[in-house]
Amino acid sequence: MDAPETKQTPICSRGSATVLLLILTCTAGGILLAKGLYPVDLPSVKDPDFIDTAFNNRAVLWTARLLLVSAAVVLAFGGIFIVISIGMRMQNGEWLRRAGPFEISETTLSEMTGQRDRWRVAALLEHEKVVELTERLEKSDELIAELRTAYASRSMVEEEHS
């Protein structure tokens, strides 16, 4: 008898291993950051006032540093979010349709597109007229030049006969 085939499934798949590695990296980075932000030595002041007394505590300094780093992280993620969302809006063709509470409706947008198309057709028709009139003007200039030449030659012939 043959032994039944058994499938061995890995304990963690490739995707979950990546997530686990990311979590471990973030946790280690957070621990190292918290350790690095902890103040080792505090400056001493001869005549401390209220602010000096409040910040003469390692826990207060550590919390203030954590607050500043947290604010920097929040601002960085906010900036990344804004850049990505603007890029996605531009890619989807939604750019300048909405800006905060202001929005251009689709009917207005389609009206403007229709008007643009009508003006484009009108411009093309007028361009054809301009081309036609330019050709007629060139022909007129040629005829005028021929008439001047004929008039000048005729007046020379009359002068010779006189």
C-alpha positions as CSV (number, residue, x, y, z in Angstrom):
1,M,0.0,0.0,0.0
2,D,1.1,3.5,-0.8
3,A,1.3,6.0,1.9
4,P,-1.2,8.8,1.5
5,E,0.3,12.1,0.3
6,T,0.4,14.7,2.9
7,K,0.7,18.4,2.0
8,Q,3.0,20.3,4.2
9,T,1.8,23.8,4.6
10,P,4.3,26.4,5.7
11,I,3.7,27.9,9.1
12,C,3.6,31.3,7.6
13,S,3.2,32.2,4.0
14,R,5.4,34.7,2.2
15,G,2.9,37.6,2.7
16,S,2.4,37.0,6.4
17,A,6.2,36.6,6.8
18,T,6.6,40.1,5.2
19,V,4.0,41.5,7.5
20,L,5.6,39.9,10.6
21,L,9.0,41.2,9.5
22,L,7.6,44.7,9.1
23,I,5.9,44.6,12.5
24,L,9.2,43.4,14.2
25,T,11.2,46.1,12.4
26,C,8.7,48.8,13.4
27,T,8.7,47.5,17.0
28,A,12.5,47.4,17.2
29,G,12.7,50.9,15.7
30,G,10.2,52.2,18.2
31,I,12.1,50.7,21.1
32,L,15.4,52.1,19.9
33,L,13.8,55.5,19.3
34,A,12.3,55.6,22.8
35,K,15.6,54.6,24.3
36,G,17.5,57.2,22.2
37,L,15.0,59.9,23.2
38,Y,15.4,59.2,27.0
39,P,17.6,62.0,28.5
40,V,20.8,60.8,30.2
41,D,22.0,63.9,31.9
42,L,20.1,67.0,32.9
43,P,21.5,70.5,32.9
44,S,21.6,72.1,36.3
45,V,20.6,75.7,36.8
46,K,21.7,77.9,39.7
47,D,18.4,79.7,40.3
48,P,15.7,77.5,38.7
49,D,12.3,79.1,37.9
50,F,9.0,77.2,37.2
51,I,10.0,76.1,33.7
52,D,13.4,74.9,34.8
53,T,11.8,73.0,37.6
54,A,9.2,71.4,35.4
55,F,11.8,70.3,32.8
56,N,14.3,69.1,35.4
57,N,12.4,65.7,35.3
58,R,13.6,63.0,32.9
59,A,10.1,61.7,32.3
60,V,8.9,65.2,31.3
61,L,11.8,65.6,28.9
62,W,11.3,62.2,27.5
63,T,7.5,62.8,27.0
64,A,8.2,66.2,25.3
65,R,10.7,64.6,22.9
66,L,8.3,61.8,22.1
67,L,5.6,64.4,21.5
68,L,7.8,66.2,19.0
69,V,8.8,63.0,17.2
70,S,5.1,61.9,17.1
71,A,4.2,65.3,15.6
72,A,6.9,64.9,13.0
73,V,5.7,61.4,12.1
74,V,2.1,62.6,11.8
75,L,3.1,65.5,9.6
76,A,5.2,63.2,7.4
77,F,2.4,60.7,6.9
78,G,0.0,63.6,6.2
79,G,2.3,65.0,3.6
80,I,2.7,61.6,2.0
81,F,-1.1,61.1,2.0
82,I,-1.7,64.5,0.4
83,V,0.9,63.9,-2.4
84,I,-0.5,60.4,-3.1
85,S,-4.2,61.6,-3.1
86,I,-3.3,64.5,-5.5
87,G,-1.5,62.1,-7.8
88,M,-4.5,59.7,-7.8
89,R,-6.9,62.5,-8.5
90,M,-4.8,63.7,-11.4
91,Q,-4.6,60.1,-12.7
92,N,-8.4,59.7,-12.5
93,G,-9.1,63.0,-14.2
94,E,-10.8,64.5,-11.1
95,W,-8.3,67.3,-10.7
96,L,-9.9,70.6,-10.1
97,R,-13.4,69.2,-10.1
98,R,-13.5,69.3,-6.3
99,A,-11.7,71.6,-4.0
100,G,-12.9,71.4,-0.4
101,P,-16.6,72.4,-0.2
102,F,-16.6,73.6,-3.8
103,E,-17.5,71.2,-6.6
104,I,-18.2,71.5,-10.3
105,S,-21.1,69.3,-11.2
106,E,-20.9,66.8,-14.1
107,T,-23.6,68.7,-16.0
108,T,-21.6,71.9,-15.8
109,L,-18.6,70.1,-16.9
110,S,-20.4,68.5,-19.8
111,E,-21.9,71.9,-20.8
112,M,-18.4,73.4,-20.9
113,T,-17.1,70.5,-22.9
114,G,-20.0,70.9,-25.4
115,Q,-19.4,74.7,-25.7
116,R,-15.7,74.0,-26.3
117,D,-16.5,71.6,-29.1
118,R,-19.0,74.0,-30.6
119,W,-16.3,76.8,-30.6
120,R,-13.8,74.4,-32.1
121,V,-16.1,73.6,-35.0
122,A,-16.9,77.3,-35.5
123,A,-13.2,78.1,-35.5
124,L,-12.5,75.4,-38.1
125,L,-15.3,76.7,-40.3
126,E,-14.0,80.2,-40.0
127,H,-10.5,79.0,-40.7
128,E,-11.8,77.6,-44.0
129,K,-13.2,81.0,-44.9
130,V,-9.9,82.6,-44.0
131,V,-8.1,80.2,-46.3
132,E,-10.6,80.9,-49.1
133,L,-10.4,84.7,-48.7
134,T,-6.6,84.5,-48.6
135,E,-6.6,82.6,-51.9
136,R,-9.0,85.2,-53.4
137,L,-6.8,88.0,-52.2
138,E,-3.7,86.4,-53.8
139,K,-5.6,86.0,-57.1
140,S,-6.7,89.7,-56.8
141,D,-3.1,90.8,-56.2
142,E,-2.0,88.8,-59.3
143,L,-4.8,90.4,-61.4
144,I,-3.9,93.9,-60.2
145,A,-0.2,93.2,-61.0
146,E,-1.2,92.1,-64.5
147,L,-3.4,95.1,-65.0
148,R,-0.6,97.5,-63.9
149,T,1.8,95.7,-66.3
150,A,-0.8,96.0,-69.1
151,Y,-1.5,99.6,-68.3
152,A,2.2,100.5,-68.1
153,S,2.9,98.7,-71.5
154,R,-0.1,100.4,-73.1
155,S,0.9,103.8,-72.0
156,M,4.4,103.2,-73.3
157,V,3.0,102.1,-76.7
158,E,0.9,105.3,-76.9
159,E,3.9,107.5,-76.1
160,E,5.9,105.9,-78.9
161,H,3.0,106.5,-81.4
162,S,2.6,110.1,-80.4
